[in-house]
Amino acid sequence: MTDKVVAWIEREVGGTVSACVPQGRWRDAWFVTLEKDGVSTSLYVRGDRNEEFPPDPLEYEAIVFDTLGKAGIAVPRIHGICPDPHAIVMECVPGRANLATAESEEERIAVLEHLGEIMSDMHALDPAPFAAAGMRMPANARESTIPYVVACEAIY
């Protein structure tokens, strides 16, 4: 499977993959180093969930990231969708995935406060570009407060 990811990245993004390291999580994911025009770039490849939830495909995630980026929210740049294995190829941004690894309680609180600021910025955005990109807009108050519960109920 890694060979297919590497081949797709080299063909579609361009350059030569010098490293492709599995992340080791419940779904396929890789940290990739791409060499292109003398520049080394870190990519992150996140495979499909291979389950029904969430009900949105990786293509939807890519559209949301792109729309957020165009609105000024800091998100990884999407390079594309690898069809086999089905995976989203994006810029790898620095950071840690687990706040339990924060160097101090002050750092942990600062990260949470920054997250709150970003969430506030996201919720202040005009929803029209998201609707134009294919995001489902809630039809009523119930759908706006529990959209994934409603989606999961339909799957069930």
Backbone torsions as a table, in degrees:
resi	resn	phi	psi	omega
1	MET	NA	-39.8	179.7
2	THR	-59.7	-38.6	179.3
3	ASP	-59.7	-38.4	179.1
4	LYS	-67.2	-40.8	178.2
5	VAL	-63.2	-47.3	-179.8
6	VAL	-60.2	-46.5	-179.3
7	ALA	-61.1	-41.9	-179.3
8	TRP	-65.0	-45.1	-178.9
9	ILE	-62.3	-46.9	-178.9
10	GLU	-63.3	-36.6	-179.7
11	ARG	-76.1	-45.7	-171.2
12	GLU	-91.4	-36.7	179.7
13	VAL	-91.2	-33.9	-179.9
14	GLY	93.6	151.0	-179.7
15	GLY	104.9	-169.1	-179.4
16	THR	-124.5	128.4	177.3
17	VAL	-78.8	121.5	179.1
18	SER	-99.7	-15.5	177.4
19	ALA	-155.3	141.5	176.0
20	CYS	-145.1	101.0	-172.5
21	VAL	-111.9	122.3	176.9
22	PRO	-61.0	142.3	179.1
23	GLN	-77.3	-28.8	-179.5
24	GLY	76.2	63.5	177.0
25	ARG	-135.9	-173.5	-173.6
26	TRP	-70.1	-16.7	174.3
27	ARG	-130.3	160.2	-178.1
28	ASP	-59.6	133.5	176.5
29	ALA	-160.0	145.8	-177.7
30	TRP	-139.1	145.3	167.8
31	PHE	-97.8	124.6	-173.2
32	VAL	-121.6	138.4	171.6
33	THR	-109.4	124.0	-178.0
34	LEU	-114.4	128.3	175.7
35	GLU	-102.5	123.6	-178.3
36	LYS	-150.1	123.1	178.6
37	ASP	54.4	40.0	177.7
38	GLY	76.5	7.0	-179.1
39	VAL	-115.7	135.1	176.7
40	SER	-96.6	126.7	-177.7
41	THR	-123.9	137.7	177.0
42	SER	-94.4	129.7	177.2
43	LEU	-119.4	156.1	173.2
44	TYR	-124.0	130.4	-180.0
45	VAL	-116.5	118.8	-178.6
46	ARG	-113.7	118.6	-179.8
47	GLY	-74.4	167.7	179.0
48	ASP	-64.4	155.8	-179.4
49	ARG	-75.1	-23.3	-179.2
50	ASN	58.5	37.1	175.9
51	GLU	-150.8	173.2	-176.2
52	GLU	-78.3	-19.5	-177.0
53	PHE	-116.8	138.9	-4.6
54	PRO	-71.7	159.5	-172.9
55	PRO	-73.5	-2.6	-176.8
56	ASP	-95.6	137.3	179.3
57	PRO	-75.6	168.8	178.4
58	LEU	-58.5	-31.5	178.5
59	GLU	-59.5	-37.1	178.0
60	TYR	-65.5	-43.6	177.1
61	GLU	-58.5	-42.7	179.2
62	ALA	-62.1	-41.2	179.3
63	ILE	-64.7	-42.3	179.5
64	VAL	-63.8	-45.5	178.3
65	PHE	-59.1	-45.6	-179.3
66	ASP	-61.6	-43.3	-179.5
67	THR	-66.7	-41.2	176.0
68	LEU	-62.4	-43.9	179.2
69	GLY	-60.0	-43.1	179.0
70	LYS	-64.3	-24.1	179.5
71	ALA	-89.2	0.9	176.5
72	GLY	95.4	6.3	176.7
73	ILE	-85.0	133.4	-179.2
74	ALA	-72.5	110.0	177.4
75	VAL	-136.0	158.5	176.6
76	PRO	-64.0	142.8	175.6
77	ARG	-72.6	132.6	179.3
78	ILE	-89.8	127.6	177.7
79	HIS	-94.5	-20.6	177.6
80	GLY	149.5	-177.4	179.8
81	ILE	-116.1	120.0	174.3
82	CYS	-78.6	126.2	-176.8
83	PRO	-77.7	-28.1	-176.8
84	ASP	-148.9	103.5	2.5
85	PRO	-75.0	150.3	-178.6
86	HIS	-64.1	112.7	-175.0
87	ALA	-154.7	148.9	176.0
88	ILE	-96.0	131.3	-179.3
89	VAL	-108.4	120.7	-175.2
90	MET	-139.8	167.8	173.3
91	GLU	-60.7	140.8	174.6
92	CYS	-94.5	118.9	-178.6
93	VAL	-100.2	149.8	-178.5
94	PRO	-69.3	156.1	176.9
95	GLY	139.8	-179.0	178.6
96	ARG	-123.7	147.4	-176.4
97	ALA	-87.7	-4.4	-172.4
98	ASN	-134.6	116.6	-179.5
99	LEU	-66.9	-15.6	175.8
100	ALA	-66.5	-16.0	179.3
101	THR	-93.5	5.6	178.0
102	ALA	-58.8	145.1	-177.2
103	GLU	-71.7	-19.5	179.2
104	SER	-159.0	165.9	175.9
105	GLU	-65.1	-33.6	178.3
106	GLU	-63.6	-42.0	178.1
107	GLU	-64.7	-43.3	179.9
108	ARG	-59.5	-45.3	179.2
109	ILE	-65.4	-41.6	179.7
110	ALA	-61.5	-40.7	178.3
111	VAL	-64.4	-44.4	178.8
112	LEU	-63.2	-40.0	177.8
113	GLU	-65.3	-40.1	177.7
114	HIS	-64.2	-41.1	176.2
115	LEU	-58.4	-43.2	177.8
116	GLY	-59.6	-40.6	177.8
117	GLU	-63.6	-43.8	180.0
118	ILE	-65.3	-43.2	178.0
119	MET	-60.9	-39.6	177.4
120	SER	-63.0	-43.4	177.6
121	ASP	-61.8	-41.3	179.9
122	MET	-63.7	-43.0	-177.8
123	HIS	-72.7	-13.3	177.2
124	ALA	-88.0	-7.4	-178.0
125	LEU	-71.0	150.5	174.0
126	ASP	-67.6	126.9	-179.0
127	PRO	-74.0	-13.2	-175.5
128	ALA	-55.8	-46.6	178.6
129	PRO	-62.9	-30.3	178.1
130	PHE	-71.4	-40.7	176.5
131	ALA	-63.7	-41.7	178.7
132	ALA	-63.5	-29.1	179.4
133	ALA	-83.0	-3.2	176.8
134	GLY	108.3	3.5	178.3
135	MET	-69.5	136.3	176.9
136	ARG	-72.3	128.0	177.5
137	MET	-96.3	135.3	-178.6
138	PRO	-63.7	141.0	-179.4
139	ALA	-89.1	-17.5	-177.5
140	ASN	-156.1	177.0	-177.2
141	ALA	-62.1	-38.2	-179.2
142	ARG	-60.6	-46.9	-179.6
143	GLU	-65.8	-30.1	-178.6
144	SER	-77.5	-22.2	-177.9
145	THR	-96.5	-25.8	-177.4
146	ILE	-138.1	53.1	-174.4
147	PRO	-62.0	-38.6	-178.7
148	TYR	-74.9	-28.4	175.7
149	VAL	-66.5	-42.7	178.8
150	VAL	-63.3	-43.5	179.7
151	ALA	-64.3	-42.7	179.5
152	CYS	-67.0	-36.5	178.1
153	GLU	-61.2	-40.5	178.2
154	ALA	-65.4	-38.6	177.9
155	ILE	-65.5	-41.4	-178.0
156	TYR	-62.8	NA	NA
